[in-house]
Amino acid sequence: MQKSTLKRGLQLLSYAGNYGWAVVGVVISVLMSTVFVLLPPWLIRYGIDNLIIGEKPEFLWLLGLALVGITLLKGVVDFAKRYGAEYIAQRIIHDVRSQLYDHLNQLSFSFYDSARTGDIMSRITADTDALRKFLSKVSVYVSGNILTIIGILAVMIFWNLQLALLYLIMVPLMVYGMFKYSTQVRPMFRRVRCKFSNLTEIIQEDLNGIESIKLFGQEKKEKEDFIQENQEYVNTRIETAQTSALWMPYVNFLVGLGSSLVIWYGGRLVISGEISFGMLVGFISYIAMLLRPVRQTGMMINSATQAAAAAERIFDILQMEPEIQEVDNAYELPPVDGRVEYRDVSFSYQQDEEVLTGINLTAKPGQLIAIVGPSGAGKSTLLHLLPRFYDPDQGEILIDGHNIKELTIGSLRSQIGIVLQDTFLFAASIKDNISYGRPEASMEEIIEAAKIAQINDYIQSLPLGYETPVGEEGVNLSGGQKQRLAMARVLLTDPQLLLLDEPTSSLDAETEEQMQQALSEVIKGRTTFIIAHRLWTVERADQILVIDNGRIVEQGSHEELVSADRLYSQLYSRSLSDRLISETAGDKR
């Protein structure tokens, strides 16, 4: 654990290297502030021994002026120290947060298959903020406090070794207390951060799923789950606070014990004439001064341990390597005609559990390839391999003869358009959503894409037209409108390869007919793969692939597969029956 903490600390220091002059300025400020902290007891000793006992009252005003000057200088230095530390902390956290965000974008889909959104949000917000607090406050205060403790020890030894030994007796006890305290609270604070991320996850999930919660009347259950998780978070916090609360009485006792010993033994030395009264007062002042840095350092251990736990969670993410990576000599994919080949491709999400086995297929340029089969057969996975969302365990995939593993990922995906069943839209205008893949596109190009996707007339009917906000996740649009908007967004990038993952399965009959008209325009001249739930929608496909249990079990045209009277024929008959039932129900309404 200590090695891990040291490693995280060194990683943070590497960020600080970008702001060298600011770091030097803060270090100088900390050193100067420590000197100003140590000076007053020294001046007080001098004033008592030389001005008060020495009966030179005419110089006391100079002593007072010096103490005021030290206070003012310390205020200026402390301002520079705190401002500089906050500046460095904000810049470092800006860099860490930016790198973390960029790294999250680079991670493969396999990471997001198991990651929780709330946990990721917690790491990029709450955890980075815990680091900021450590860098801006804890690091400066702890370093200053440690220097102050060391400085007090040095002055005491210089003044009188015998009294300094009384101080040294407490130092091991203080160090032991700090070590014991930090080892106890660190795992506690890691649990606190995990509980907080769980709480964030529940809130985020409930807000996203509020429609389903209300639809199924599960408000009470979700409330109970939240209360339970919230209580567990509070209990963990209270347990941590209980451990933290023991630190203050422990420190107060040590400081009180030290002061008593100094007064008892130092008083005897004053009476015997071995030390001056001013030195005894100086010693007592330094012992009293110990209370603040020792107590503060103990309190800062809380923030330091929270920061250590946060740093582990952040750097755990940053150290993850994306599973999908470019080879060293990856090259740009030139403009393609659209020939796609899968050669003996197999894939599994988990070891020894193949989702696809021995897939072989060839799609010629401009062909429409329909992929059908039971749920869970591997249809979507087959398409997700083409833009390298995942890499096959064996076999290879080629586009116009280019092995996709030898291409740059950006050039590969730039020539592939994807429309999913669950369309995601950003909380922006219709125009911004359509042009998301090509922000530089002209208004004429955006409108042309919308026309092909059969959505332009609807957009023009809106009061704000293309500037109409779609709301969070497109809440202001219907399912069909969102799908056609997604079509327009893909069309604007003008991909030669088009992947359609059940784009009409959740639509009503009227909306589906509009979508079919849009699809017929969209796929012209493009090599298109479409996963179809309603099989009558792909009767005119050039090829139909029937997948079952991860294998292509049938392949051919609609007429060939129907006449074969195998799985496709059964699925097609069932699909027609569902359509008939749906239309009959619609007529009755």
C-alpha positions, 0 to 999 in steps of 0.5 A: 500500500505504501509503495502504491501511495509513493507511486501515485505521489510521483505521478502527481509530481510529474504533472507539477513539473509543467509549472516549475516556477510556480512550484518554486515560488510556493516552496520559497513561500513555505520556507519563509512562512516557517521562518516567520513562525519560528521568530516570535518566541526568539524575540520574546526571549530576547525582550524578557532577558535583555529589555525587561529584566535588563531594564531597558524599556525604551527599546520595547517599542522596537520589539513590538514593532518587529513582532508587528512587522513579522506578522505583516510579512507572514501575511504577505507570504501566506497569501503568496503561498495559498494563492500559488498552491491553489493555482498549481492545484487547479492547473494540475487537476485541469490536466488530470481531469482532461487526461482522464476524460480523454483516456475514457474516450480511448478505452474500448467498448469492453470497459464500458460493458462492465463499468458503471456510469455513476462510478465513472462520473464520481472519479472524474468529478468527486475524486479529482476534487479530492485531489485538488483539495490535497494539492491546494491545502494539505500539501502546503499545510503539512509540509509547513507544519513538518518544517515548523516541528523540525524548526522548533526541535532545532531551536530547542536543541540549540538553546538547551539540550536537556529541555529539548530531550523532553520535547524529543520524548513526545516526537516518537509518540506523535509520529506513532499516532500519525502513522496509526491514525493514517493506516486506520482511516485510509481504507475507511476513506476508500470505502467512503469513496466507493459508497459515494460512487454507489450512491451517485450511480443509483441517483443517475440510474433512477433519473435516467429510468424515471419513466420505467420506475413510474410506469411499473409503480416502483417508486417505493422500492427505488426509494427503499434502495436509495435509503439503504445505500444512503444509510450505508454511506452515512454509516461509513462516514460516521465510522471514519469520523469516530476514528478521526475524533480520537486524534485530537484528545491524543494530541492535546494530551501529548502537548499538555504533557510536554508543557508540564514537563518543561515548566516542572524541569525548566523552572528548576533550571531557572531557579538554579540559574542554568537557563534564563527566564526568557528561555523558559518562556520561549520553550513554553511558547514553542511547546504551545506552538506545537499544538497547531501544526500537530493537530492540523497535520492530523486533521490533514491526514483525513484529506490526505487519505481521501486524496490517496484513495481518490488518486488510486481510483483515478490512476487505476483508470489511467493505467488501463490499456485500451484493448483496441489499439492501432499497430505501429505502422497503421495506415489510412484507409483510402476511399473504399468501394465497399467490399467487405469480407469476414474470414473465419471470424470467431469472437467471445466477450468472455474466455471459452464462451464464443458468441461468434464461431467461424463466420465467413461472408462476403458483401460486394460493393453496394449490396444490402446484406440483411442479418436475421436470427433469434435474440442473442444469436450474435447479430449485433456483435457481428456488426460491432466487429467491423468498426473495431468496437471489438477485435475478433479472437481469430480470423480477419475482416477486410474492407476492399482487401485491407485488413482492418487491424492494419488501419488507423481507427479514425480512418476506418470509422470515418467511412462507416456509418452506424444507426442503432435501435436506441438512438442517442441525441445530444441536448442541443439543436436539431442542426447541431445533432445532424452536423455532429459528425461534420461540424463544418458542414454547410446548412445546404448539406445539412438540409440535403441530408435531412431530406434524404432521411425524410425528416426535413418537412417536419423540421421546417414545420417547427417554429425554430426550424433547425435551431429547435432544441431536441431536449435531453436525449431527444425527449422532444422528438418521437422515436421515428423522428429520432431515428430519422435524425440519426439517419441524417447525421450519418448521411452527412458524413457520407459513409460508403459502409452503412450498419443499421442495427434494428432501426425500425423494430420499436416503431409503429406501422405508420412511422415504420413505413416512413422509415422504410422510405427513408432507408430506401434513399439512404442505402442507395450506392452504399454497402449496407448491413441491416439487422432486421427484427421484422423480416418483411422489411428485408425481402429485397436484400441481396443477401440474407444471413441467418445466424443462430448460436453464433454461426451462419446457418443459412445464407441466400436470397429471400426466395431461396431461404423461404423455399428451403423451409428451415429456420428463416422460413419459420422466423418469416412466418412468425414475423408475418403472423405478428404483423397481421396481429398488430394490423388487426389490433390497429384496425380495431382501435 
